[in-house]
Amino acid sequence: MRHMFQKFRRDESGAVTVDWVILTAVVMAAVLLLTTPLRTGLEGVLTAVSGYMGATSTDLASQGNALE
C-alpha cells in the first residue's frame, strides 16, 4: 500500500492538465471581467447614436426631405 502511495505521489501525468484547466479558468474570468464594462459603455454609445439618428430622420421628414 505504501509503495502504491509513493508511486502515486511521484506520478505527474495529470499535473499538466490541471495547469491548463486553471489557466483557462483565469483567462475566461479575465474576459468576463473586461467585457462587461465594455458592453455597458457600448450600449450607451449605440443608444445615443440611435437617438441622434432618430431625431435627424424626424427633422428631415418634417422638412419634406426624407430619403424614402
N, C-alpha and C positions, 0 to 999 in steps of 0.2 A: 504494500500500500504506500509506504514511504517513497519507494522508487518511482511509482506512478505519479505521485505529487511533485517530486523533484523534476521529473520529465515534463510534466505539465507547466511548471514554472519556467523552464528553460525554453519551451516552445513559443516562438514569437510569430507564428504564421498568421494569426488574426490581428496582430498589432497594427499592421498597415491598413487594414480595413477600418479599424476603429479611428485611426488618424484621418482617413478620408471622410468618414461619417461626421466627425467633429468639424473638420474644415468646411464641409458642405453646409452644415448647420450654421456655422458662423457667417458664411457668405450669404446664405438666404436671410438670416436675421439682418445683416447689413443692408441688403437690397430692400427689405421691407421697411426698415427704419428710414432709409434715404428717399424712397419713392413716395411715401405717404405725404410728407410736406410738399413735395414737388407736384403731386397730383392735386392737392388742395389749392396751391397757388395757380396752377394751370387752369383749374375750373373757374377761378376768379377772373383770370385774363380772358378766357373764352366767353364768359358771361358778359363782361364789359364790351368785348368786340361785337357780340351778338346784339347787345342793346344799342350800340352805336350804329350798326348796320340796319337794325330795325327802324331807328329814328331817321336815318338817312333815306331809306326807301319810303317812309311815310312822308317825309318832306318833298321828295321827288314826285310822289303820287299826288300830293296836294297842289303842286305846281303844274301838273299835267305833263311832266317829263319822265314818266315812269317807263322803264325799259321792258315793257310787256309786249 
